[in-house]
């Protein structure tokens, strides 16, 4: 519901944020990562993806973060992921980074490797799929949709570290302001951090100091191949919400280590493919405070000086302002509200609205609802990429029908909501 009168945003939302590398964010609102699935069959960004981000760059958010950009074409999170392994897509990447031309919005690519969370058959054209993980621990969900992974040998671990660094260097050459390393949601870096999925007995497993080594080596390699002004962010689980897994104390220790490595932003999230329902329950329990992981951010902010970004659940200007004024977070991440209302950040800042109209799409069946929410928002971004307005009133049945047709066209069997 829109405010009846326009009230300019409080300073907490509109104040600039100067990061440790000298980059300035013009306000405290960010477009958080979303699953777009709009690359071509070779992993290059398409004109549709570029146009979608040109529209998103005009949203009013001071920071844009892309969806998953994969560092290995033999292992994808979803069909039609952007992939950066070398300079072959540099021209298209430069066009993508130029989506923010004429604005002072900063644009980060979210770099990721899915590890064992790679569905069968997903790889770029002409590549054989390779499903890897720290240890050969298969997913407990999805059945035959996911191949059991094989454990990485140490030279292969070092190769993946180098892949992240190469992707970051190419991103810098293409003109992006920085990268976000995806160390959450059960993807490969997160798999190294968790004792449930990392059962190694060498220098990459065992105590947390060894389990976080993969992430820290990636950060160091990225920083070694990019300029000091290049922004390096990390998306980190506050917890996996699995008994015996990566927990809040682990997250705090990793965050402290990341700050010592000179990371510029830490974004907090939580969960994996195996426990989406647990994350949803936590979301429901924190509705009154809007943000899903605000309580943990408040605790962590007492330990860190690095800026914290929190995404998930924010819907009102008052809730965003309260989170910022409390000192718990420095950046508010918005994903579904922007897909629902592409100018939502601008309207929050100029005071023409105080509440997002975005609401979860539901038909009442858990697995269907997970697919529906992911597909519904992907469809809105795809419409932006075609130069069309979003359809916030699209019915769930229509969104599901379009999703099923897309699944058949692309040969996919499922999608998951975490990005």
C-alpha positions as CSV (number, residue, x, y, z in Angstrom):
1,X,0.0,0.0,0.0
2,X,1.4,3.4,-1.0
3,X,1.7,6.3,1.5
4,X,-0.9,9.0,1.1
5,X,1.8,11.7,1.2
6,X,5.3,11.7,0.0
7,X,7.9,11.8,2.8
8,X,11.5,11.7,1.8
9,X,13.5,8.8,3.1
10,X,15.2,9.1,6.5
11,X,19.0,9.6,6.3
12,X,19.5,6.0,7.3
13,X,18.3,4.9,3.9
14,X,19.6,7.8,1.7
15,X,23.1,8.3,3.3
16,X,26.1,7.3,1.2
17,X,28.3,4.4,2.3
18,X,32.0,4.6,1.7
19,X,33.6,1.2,1.5
20,X,37.2,0.2,2.4
21,X,38.4,0.3,-1.2
22,X,37.2,3.9,-1.7
23,X,34.0,3.0,-3.6
24,X,31.0,5.0,-2.5
25,X,27.5,3.6,-2.6
26,X,25.0,6.4,-3.1
27,X,22.4,4.9,-0.7
28,X,21.9,1.9,1.5
29,X,19.6,-0.1,-0.8
30,X,20.8,-3.0,-3.0
31,X,19.2,-5.3,-5.6
32,X,20.2,-8.7,-4.1
33,X,21.0,-11.7,-6.3
34,X,18.2,-13.2,-8.3
35,X,18.1,-16.3,-10.5
36,X,17.7,-15.0,-14.1
37,X,18.7,-18.0,-16.3
38,X,19.1,-15.7,-19.3
39,X,22.5,-16.6,-20.7
40,X,22.9,-18.3,-24.1
41,X,23.8,-22.0,-24.5
42,X,27.5,-21.1,-24.3
43,X,27.2,-19.1,-21.1
44,X,27.3,-15.6,-22.5
45,X,25.0,-12.9,-21.3
46,X,22.2,-12.3,-23.8
47,X,20.7,-9.0,-25.0
48,X,17.6,-9.9,-22.8
49,X,19.7,-10.2,-19.7
50,X,21.5,-7.0,-20.5
51,X,18.3,-5.1,-21.0
52,X,16.8,-6.4,-17.8
53,X,19.8,-5.0,-15.9
54,X,19.6,-1.7,-17.7
55,X,16.1,-1.5,-16.3
56,X,17.2,-2.6,-12.9
57,X,20.0,0.0,-12.8
58,X,17.3,2.6,-13.0
59,X,15.5,1.2,-10.0
60,X,17.2,3.6,-7.6
61,X,19.3,1.0,-5.7
62,X,22.8,2.0,-5.1
63,X,24.1,-1.5,-5.6
64,X,23.2,-4.3,-8.1
65,X,24.2,-7.9,-7.6
66,X,23.7,-10.4,-10.4
67,X,22.5,-13.9,-10.0
68,X,24.9,-16.9,-10.1
69,X,27.7,-16.5,-12.6
70,X,29.4,-19.8,-12.7
71,X,33.2,-20.3,-12.8
72,X,33.1,-23.8,-14.4
73,X,31.0,-24.6,-17.5
74,X,31.0,-28.3,-16.6
75,X,29.0,-27.7,-13.4
76,X,26.0,-25.3,-13.4
77,X,23.4,-24.3,-10.9
78,X,20.8,-24.0,-13.7
79,X,20.6,-24.2,-17.4
80,X,21.4,-20.8,-19.0
81,X,23.7,-19.6,-16.2
82,X,26.3,-17.0,-17.3
83,X,29.7,-18.7,-17.2
84,X,33.1,-17.0,-17.0
85,X,36.1,-19.3,-17.6
86,X,38.2,-17.0,-19.7
87,X,37.9,-13.9,-22.0
88,X,35.7,-15.6,-24.6
89,X,32.6,-13.7,-23.5
90,X,34.4,-10.4,-22.8
91,X,32.5,-8.3,-25.4
92,X,29.1,-9.4,-24.1
93,X,30.2,-8.9,-20.5
94,X,31.3,-5.4,-21.3
95,X,27.8,-4.7,-22.7
96,X,26.4,-6.2,-19.5
97,X,28.5,-4.0,-17.2
98,X,27.5,-1.0,-19.3
99,X,23.9,-1.5,-18.2
100,X,24.6,1.0,-15.4
101,X,26.0,3.7,-17.7
102,X,24.5,7.1,-16.9
103,X,23.9,6.1,-13.3
104,X,26.1,6.0,-10.2
105,X,24.9,2.4,-9.4
106,X,27.6,-0.1,-8.6
107,X,27.3,-3.5,-10.3
108,X,28.8,-6.8,-8.8
109,X,28.8,-10.2,-10.4
110,X,28.0,-13.0,-8.0
111,X,30.6,-15.8,-8.7
112,X,29.7,-19.3,-7.8
113,X,30.3,-23.0,-8.2
114,X,27.4,-25.4,-7.3
115,X,29.5,-28.4,-6.3
116,X,27.2,-31.3,-5.5
117,X,24.1,-29.1,-6.0
118,X,24.4,-29.6,-9.8
119,X,21.3,-31.2,-11.4
120,X,21.9,-34.0,-13.9
121,X,22.7,-32.9,-17.4
122,X,23.6,-29.3,-16.6
123,X,26.7,-28.0,-18.4
124,X,27.4,-25.5,-21.2
125,X,27.1,-26.7,-24.8
126,X,29.8,-29.2,-25.7
127,X,31.0,-29.9,-22.1
128,X,30.6,-33.1,-20.1
129,X,29.1,-32.6,-16.7
130,X,31.4,-33.0,-13.7
131,X,29.9,-33.0,-10.2
132,X,32.4,-32.4,-7.5
133,X,32.5,-31.6,-3.8
134,X,35.0,-31.5,-0.9
135,X,33.9,-35.1,-0.1
136,X,31.7,-37.7,-1.8
137,X,28.6,-36.9,0.2
138,X,25.4,-37.0,-2.0
139,X,22.4,-34.7,-1.5
140,X,19.7,-36.0,0.7
141,X,17.0,-34.5,-1.5
142,X,16.1,-34.6,-5.1
143,X,16.7,-38.3,-5.7
144,X,18.1,-39.1,-9.1
145,X,17.9,-35.4,-10.2
146,X,21.4,-35.0,-8.6
147,X,24.4,-37.2,-9.4
148,X,26.5,-38.2,-6.4
149,X,29.6,-36.0,-6.4
150,X,33.2,-37.1,-6.4
151,X,35.7,-35.7,-4.0
152,X,38.1,-33.1,-5.3
153,X,41.8,-33.9,-5.3
154,X,44.0,-31.1,-4.0
155,X,45.3,-30.0,-7.4
156,X,41.7,-29.7,-8.5
157,X,40.9,-27.6,-5.4
158,X,43.7,-25.2,-6.4
159,X,42.3,-25.2,-9.9
160,X,38.9,-24.1,-8.7
161,X,40.5,-21.4,-6.6
162,X,42.2,-20.2,-9.8
163,X,38.9,-20.3,-11.7
164,X,37.3,-17.8,-9.2
165,X,40.3,-15.5,-9.6
166,X,40.2,-15.7,-13.4
167,X,36.5,-14.9,-13.4
168,X,37.1,-11.9,-11.1
169,X,39.9,-10.6,-13.3
170,X,37.7,-10.9,-16.4
171,X,34.9,-9.2,-14.6
172,X,37.2,-6.3,-13.7
173,X,38.4,-6.1,-17.4
174,X,34.7,-6.0,-18.4
175,X,34.1,-3.0,-16.2
176,X,32.2,-4.4,-13.3
177,X,32.8,-2.7,-9.9
178,X,33.5,-6.0,-8.2
179,X,32.3,-9.5,-7.4
180,X,30.4,-11.3,-4.7
181,X,31.7,-14.7,-3.8
182,X,28.8,-17.1,-3.1
183,X,29.7,-18.9,0.1
184,X,26.1,-19.7,1.2
185,X,23.1,-21.8,0.3
186,X,25.0,-25.1,0.1
187,X,27.1,-24.3,-3.0
188,X,30.7,-25.5,-3.2
189,X,32.3,-22.9,-0.9
190,X,29.6,-23.5,1.6
191,X,30.2,-27.3,1.3
192,X,33.8,-26.8,2.3
193,X,32.7,-24.8,5.3
194,X,30.3,-27.4,6.7
195,X,31.5,-30.5,8.6
196,X,28.5,-32.4,7.2
197,X,29.7,-32.1,3.6
198,X,33.5,-31.6,4.2
199,X,34.8,-34.9,5.7
200,X,38.3,-34.4,4.5
201,X,41.3,-35.3,6.7
202,X,43.9,-33.2,4.9
203,X,44.6,-29.5,5.1
204,X,41.2,-28.6,3.6
205,X,39.0,-30.3,6.2
206,X,38.7,-31.1,9.9
207,X,38.9,-28.0,12.1
208,X,37.2,-24.8,11.0
209,X,40.5,-23.2,10.2
210,X,41.0,-25.8,7.5
211,X,37.4,-25.8,6.3
212,X,37.5,-22.0,5.7
213,X,40.8,-22.3,3.9
214,X,39.1,-22.8,0.5
215,X,37.2,-19.5,0.9
216,X,40.1,-17.5,2.2
217,X,42.4,-18.8,-0.6
218,X,39.8,-17.7,-3.1
219,X,39.6,-14.2,-1.5
220,X,43.4,-13.9,-1.6
221,X,43.6,-15.1,-5.3
222,X,40.8,-12.7,-6.3
223,X,42.5,-9.8,-4.6
224,X,45.9,-10.7,-6.1
225,X,44.4,-10.5,-9.7
226,X,42.4,-7.3,-9.3
227,X,43.1,-3.7,-8.4
228,X,42.7,-2.5,-4.8
229,X,39.7,-0.5,-6.0
230,X,37.9,-3.7,-7.1
231,X,35.1,-4.5,-4.6
232,X,35.1,-8.0,-3.1
233,X,32.0,-9.1,-1.2
234,X,31.1,-12.5,0.3
235,X,27.7,-14.0,0.7
236,X,27.9,-16.1,3.9
237,X,25.4,-18.4,5.7
238,X,24.7,-17.3,9.3
239,X,24.0,-21.0,9.7
240,X,23.0,-24.1,7.6
241,X,20.2,-25.0,10.1
242,X,21.3,-28.6,10.0
243,X,22.3,-30.5,13.2
244,X,26.1,-30.8,13.3
245,X,26.6,-28.5,10.4
246,X,27.9,-24.9,9.9
247,X,26.6,-22.9,12.8
248,X,26.4,-19.3,14.1
249,X,29.7,-19.6,15.9
250,X,31.4,-20.9,12.8
251,X,29.9,-18.0,10.8
252,X,31.2,-15.5,13.3
253,X,34.8,-16.9,13.1
254,X,34.7,-17.0,9.3
255,X,33.4,-13.4,9.2
256,X,36.2,-12.2,11.4
257,X,38.7,-13.9,9.1
258,X,37.1,-12.4,6.0
259,X,37.4,-8.9,7.6
260,X,41.1,-9.5,8.3
261,X,41.5,-10.5,4.6
262,X,40.1,-7.1,3.6
263,X,36.7,-8.1,2.2
264,X,34.6,-5.0,1.7
265,X,31.0,-6.3,2.3
266,X,29.6,-9.4,4.0
267,X,26.1,-10.4,3.0
268,X,24.3,-12.6,5.5
269,X,21.9,-15.4,4.5
270,X,21.2,-19.0,5.5
271,X,20.1,-22.5,4.4
272,X,20.9,-25.1,1.7
273,X,18.9,-27.1,-0.8
274,X,18.4,-29.8,1.8
275,X,16.6,-27.6,4.3
276,X,14.5,-25.0,2.4
277,X,11.6,-25.8,4.7
278,X,13.6,-25.0,7.8
279,X,14.6,-21.7,6.3
280,X,11.0,-21.0,5.5
281,X,10.0,-21.7,9.1
282,X,12.6,-19.3,10.3
283,X,11.3,-16.7,7.9
284,X,7.8,-17.1,9.3
285,X,9.1,-16.8,12.8
286,X,10.7,-13.4,12.1
287,X,7.9,-11.8,10.1
288,X,7.3,-9.2,12.8
289,X,10.8,-7.9,12.3
290,X,10.8,-8.4,8.5
291,X,14.4,-9.4,8.0
292,X,15.0,-13.2,8.3
293,X,18.5,-13.0,9.9
294,X,18.4,-9.6,11.6
295,X,18.9,-11.1,15.1
296,X,22.1,-12.7,14.0
297,X,23.3,-9.5,12.2
298,X,22.8,-7.6,15.4
299,X,25.1,-10.0,17.2
300,X,27.7,-10.0,14.5
301,X,27.8,-6.3,14.1
302,X,29.2,-6.0,17.7
303,X,32.2,-8.0,16.5
304,X,32.9,-6.6,13.0
305,X,33.6,-3.3,11.4
306,X,33.2,-4.5,7.8
307,X,29.8,-3.4,6.4
308,X,27.1,-6.0,6.6
309,X,24.3,-6.5,4.0
310,X,21.1,-8.3,5.0
311,X,18.7,-9.6,2.4
312,X,15.4,-11.4,2.7
313,X,12.1,-10.3,4.2
314,X,12.4,-6.5,4.1
315,X,9.1,-5.0,2.8
316,X,8.6,-1.6,4.6
317,X,10.5,1.6,4.8
318,X,10.1,1.6,8.6
319,X,11.5,-1.9,8.9
320,X,14.5,-1.0,6.7
321,X,15.1,2.2,8.6
322,X,15.0,0.4,12.0
323,X,17.5,-2.2,10.9
324,X,19.9,0.5,9.7
325,X,19.5,2.8,12.6
326,X,20.1,-0.1,15.1
327,X,23.6,-0.4,13.6
328,X,22.9,-4.1,12.9
329,X,23.3,-3.7,9.1
330,X,24.7,-1.2,6.7
331,X,23.0,-2.3,3.4
332,X,19.4,-3.5,2.8
333,X,19.2,-6.2,0.2
334,X,16.0,-6.4,-1.9
335,X,15.1,-9.1,-4.4
336,X,11.5,-10.0,-4.7
337,X,10.2,-6.5,-4.1
338,X,12.3,-5.2,-7.0
339,X,11.1,-8.0,-9.3
340,X,7.6,-7.1,-8.3
341,X,8.1,-3.3,-8.5
342,X,11.2,-2.4,-10.5
343,X,11.2,1.2,-9.2
344,X,10.6,0.2,-5.5
345,X,14.0,1.5,-4.2
346,X,13.4,4.9,-5.9
347,X,9.9,5.2,-4.5
348,X,11.1,4.2,-1.0
349,X,13.7,6.9,-1.2
350,X,11.5,9.7,-2.5
351,X,8.8,8.8,-0.1
352,X,6.1,8.0,-2.6
353,X,5.6,4.5,-1.0
354,X,6.4,2.9,2.3
355,X,5.5,-0.7,1.7
356,X,6.2,-3.3,-1.0
357,X,3.2,-5.1,-2.5
358,X,5.3,-8.2,-3.1
359,X,4.0,-11.3,-1.4
360,X,4.9,-15.0,-1.7
361,X,3.0,-16.8,-4.5
362,X,1.3,-19.9,-3.1
363,X,-1.0,-22.7,-4.2
364,X,-0.6,-24.5,-0.9
365,X,1.7,-27.4,-1.9
366,X,5.2,-26.9,-0.5
367,X,7.3,-28.2,-3.4
368,X,5.0,-26.5,-5.9
369,X,5.2,-23.2,-4.0
370,X,9.0,-23.3,-4.1
371,X,9.1,-23.7,-7.8
372,X,6.3,-21.1,-8.2
373,X,8.1,-18.4,-6.3
374,X,11.4,-18.9,-8.2
375,X,9.7,-19.1,-11.6
376,X,7.3,-16.2,-10.9
377,X,10.1,-13.8,-10.2
378,X,12.3,-15.1,-13.0
379,X,9.4,-14.4,-15.4
380,X,9.2,-10.8,-14.2
381,X,12.9,-10.2,-14.8
382,X,12.6,-11.9,-18.2
383,X,9.8,-9.4,-19.1
384,X,12.0,-6.5,-18.2
385,X,14.6,-8.0,-20.5
386,X,12.1,-8.0,-23.4
387,X,11.3,-4.3,-22.7
388,X,8.0,-5.1,-21.2
389,X,6.5,-4.0,-17.9
390,X,6.3,-6.6,-15.1
391,X,3.0,-8.4,-14.4
392,X,2.7,-8.3,-10.6
393,X,-0.9,-9.6,-10.8
394,X,0.0,-12.7,-12.9
395,X,-1.9,-15.6,-11.4
396,X,0.0,-18.6,-9.9
397,X,-1.6,-21.0,-12.3
398,X,-0.4,-18.9,-15.3
399,X,3.1,-18.6,-13.8
400,X,3.3,-22.4,-13.2
401,X,2.1,-23.1,-16.8
402,X,4.8,-20.9,-18.2
403,X,7.4,-22.5,-15.9
404,X,6.4,-26.0,-17.0
405,X,6.7,-25.0,-20.7
406,X,10.1,-23.5,-20.0
407,X,11.1,-26.7,-18.2
408,X,10.1,-28.7,-21.2
409,X,11.8,-26.4,-23.6
410,X,15.1,-26.4,-21.7
411,X,15.0,-30.0,-20.6
412,X,15.2,-29.2,-16.9
413,X,13.5,-31.2,-14.2
414,X,13.3,-28.7,-11.3
415,X,14.4,-25.4,-9.9
416,X,15.1,-24.4,-6.4
417,X,14.5,-21.0,-4.8
418,X,17.8,-20.2,-3.2
419,X,20.1,-17.8,-5.2
